[in-house]
Amino acid sequence: MKFHLMQTGVVGRRHEIEAGMAGQRNDLYQRFLEEVRGYVRLADDLGYYGYCQPEHHLQIEGFEANNHPGMFSLFVGQNSKRLKAGIMGYTMTTHNPVRVAEEIATLDHMLQGRLYCGFTRGYHARWVDSYAAKEGVSATTPDNVKARDEQDARNRSMFEEGVRVVKKAWTNDVFSHKGENWEFPPNGGSAGHPAYAKFGKGQDADGVVREIGIAPRCFQDPHPPIYGGFAASGRTIDFWAEEGGKLIVLSDNLDFCESLNNRYIASAAKVGREVTNTQASAWGGFLMLTSDKDRAAKLMEEHMWFWDEWFIPMGQRPPNVLIGSADEIADRIGQAHDRLGFDELFLMFGQGHLEPEENQEELEKFISKVAPRFSTKNDEGVFV
């Protein structure tokens, strides 16, 4: 089993966030980078498989201050030797998909394949509105998804088409695309160049560019592994089943997780993909490893403060929480694994909530007391 760490990107401690504007304090951001550098190096030494982060912008309050998935993944790679960087992920409603395809391919080379990536739709209106790749595109919340309203439909259209364009750019020397939201090259083509015809592809006999291609192609063949984060919508499950993205599900409702896997497998079969539970989804939750019941209560209170202040008002539900002793957490993982058959575990941890020493102790205990029950290290020293 592979073990992934997921950070939320919190810059300030609770009292610093409550003081206001923690995200704009240079001292706190420098401390944040130094702490993350320490977690990455520790995870690398311990044998964790990957270190992941989301994409968010304009978070002046100090929550989720990860504002460039590519640069941050490079930061992870520069501070590790074996650990893979996980982009979770590019918010495709706010990016030109060809640029994303090229950026990820370049990063894949810089990290020599120590990279995997996800793609998201965007649920923070403040920054999605400001960064939207097309006029009129906005964020989507669980309420929008349930209502299947116009805002959700436009967001979903941009997201799904963007992912498909990225994959098309990754898997073709040159390509063209005309969809609901994007056209590459633009209508009528682009001005050509003699060197395009002499050394490249995509230019017609009249000197007009009719197809484009990214440079470089991905280091991994055909591209880095793809994940779909935190799927709750059936339509999103169907999409990732068709496109080959593994779902990351942080839910303690195993009946839901099992039904999700069944739908994924059935949807994949409709497009000729034969998959198993292992290929359909990964599982996980927020790690709080302690045998001290008083400390467990304190950790849960701190976690729920963060969730209540930030995520609940946006309609987000709390994730699965893996809390308790090593034996208790191992039992929870084992029960879930017996039902779901996953081979990858994603663990959020208290980055930003807790002091580094507390987080480091927790990550070390998990690897020494829980990980060996489900996995062994490969020749490179990584649990797989």
C-alpha positions, 0 to 999 in steps of 0.5 A: 500500500502507498501512503500519501500525505496531504497538506491543507496549506494553512499559514498561521496557527489558530491565534494568528489567523484569529488576529487577521490577515495571516496570509499576508504576513511575510514572517508567517509565510517564511515559517510555513515554507520552512515547516513544509520543507521539514515535513517533505524531508521527513516523509522522504526519509520515512518512506511515504510515497507522495506529498500533495497540496491543493490549488487556491489563491487570494487566501489572505486569511491564512487558510489554504495558501497554496497558490501555484501547484506547479511551483509547489510541486517543484519545491517538494521535489527539490527537497526530497530524493524519492518522494513524489509530488502530488498536484491535487490539483489544477483547477481547470476552470481557471487555466488554459488547458494547453498551458497546463498540459505543457507545464505539467509535462515540463515539471514531470521532466524536472522531477524525472517522473516523481509526479502525479496530478489531479484536476479540480473544479473550484468551489471558492467563488472569490478566487475562481471568479477573479481567475476564471479562464472564460467570462461568466465561469464561476465556482460550484458548491455542493448546493450548485451540484445538487441543483444542477443549475446553470452555474454548475453546468458551465463550471462542469463543461469547462472542467471536463473539456479542459481535462480532455484537452490536457490529455489530448496534448499529452498523447499526440505529437500535434492536435487540434481541438474545437469544443464548447469552450476552447478551440486550438488553434483558434478559428482560421488557424495561426500564422505559420513559419518556414521552420514549422514546415521544415522541422515540425508538424501542424502547418498546411501547404498554405503556411497556416498552422492547423495543429499544435503540440506541446514541448516537451512531451511528458517524461512518464509514458504516456503521462503522469498518473491522474487522480480525481479529488474528493468525488461525491457527484455521480456525474463526476464518478462517471467522468473519471471512470471514462478518463481513467482518473483514480478517485480520492475518497475521504469518507467514513461511509463505507456503503457510499464508498462501495457504491462509488466503486461499483458505479465507477467500474460499471461506467468504465466498462461502458467505454471499454475499460476493465477496472477493479476496486483497486484502480477505481479509488483510493481512500483516506482521512485526517490523521490524528494518532494518539493514545491519549484520549484528552489529547484526542479530544483537543486535536478534534476540537482544533480540527473542527474549529478549522473546518467550521470556520472555513469549509462548512460555510461553503457547504463542504462536509468534514472528511473522514477522521482517523483518530486514536491509537495506532491499533485503533487507526489500523483497525479502521484502515483494515475494515475499510480495506476489506470492503474497498480493496484500495492500495493507496491511502491519503492522509491529511495531517495537522500542517499549520494547525499543530507545531512541527514537533507534534506533526513529525511525531505523528508521521513517524508513529504512523510509519513505525506502528501502522504502515508495516501492517499493510505494506512493505518497503521496496528496494528504494525504501518507499512503502508500496 
